[in-house]
């Protein structure tokens, strides 16, 4: 599992290298999972997501604003596609804004793309 909200640009080379190493060790069924914090919306939603993350994680590897993929549903679906293109087998989507509308939007707009 790639935790700590890894950047997509960092994942691609890591997944390729690790997949090659796993193959050398005859572990072809080895899978790679990522984790993505998200906030659908604009400044208010990002601020709320940052508030929750910094309350939960007093120390983060990068500024909390950089750990959250945020913006329109299109921005979220584009980010999910970029993580898929990086070679992940699974991506855990973690809405950082505790509103059911966040989950409903993911179910309506993102999930159907990957069924």
LINLIN-V934897 format. One record per backbone hydrogen bond with DSSP energy under -0.5 kcal/mol. CO is the residue of the C=O (numbers start at 0). NH is the residue of the N-H. E is the energy in kcal/mol with one decimal. If there is no record, write none. Layout:
<<CO	NH	E> <CO	NH	E>>
//
This chain:
<<0	2	-1.0> <1	34	-0.8> <6	9	-1.0> <6	10	-1.3> <7	11	-1.5> <8	12	-0.5> <9	13	-1.1> <10	14	-3.4> <11	15	-2.4> <12	16	-2.4> <13	17	-2.8> <14	18	-2.9> <15	19	-2.2> <16	20	-2.2> <17	21	-2.7> <18	22	-2.2> <19	23	-2.1> <20	24	-1.3> <21	26	-2.8> <22	25	-1.9> <26	29	-1.8> <31	88	-2.6> <31	89	-1.8> <32	1	-3.7> <33	91	-3.0> <35	93	-3.1> <36	68	-2.6> <37	95	-3.1> <38	40	-0.6> <38	70	-1.6> <41	45	-2.3> <42	46	-2.7> <43	47	-2.3> <44	48	-2.4> <45	49	-2.7> <46	50	-2.3> <47	51	-2.2> <48	52	-2.6> <49	53	-2.7> <50	54	-1.5> <51	55	-2.0> <52	56	-3.7> <55	57	-0.6> <62	65	-2.0> <62	66	-0.6> <63	66	-1.2> <63	67	-0.6> <66	36	-0.7> <66	68	-0.5> <67	69	-0.6> <68	38	-2.2> <70	40	-2.5> <71	75	-1.9> <72	76	-2.7> <73	77	-2.4> <74	78	-1.9> <75	79	-2.5> <76	80	-2.2> <77	81	-2.1> <78	82	-2.2> <79	83	-2.2> <80	84	-2.6> <81	85	-1.2> <82	87	-1.4> <83	86	-1.7> <89	33	-2.2> <90	92	-0.6> <91	35	-3.0> <91	93	-0.6> <92	94	-0.6> <93	37	-1.9> <95	97	-0.6> <96	98	-2.7> <98	101	-1.6> <98	102	-0.9> <99	103	-2.7> <100	104	-2.1> <101	105	-1.7> <102	106	-2.6> <103	107	-2.2> <104	108	-2.8> <105	109	-1.9> <105	110	-2.5> <109	112	-1.5> <110	113	-2.0> <111	114	-0.7>>
//
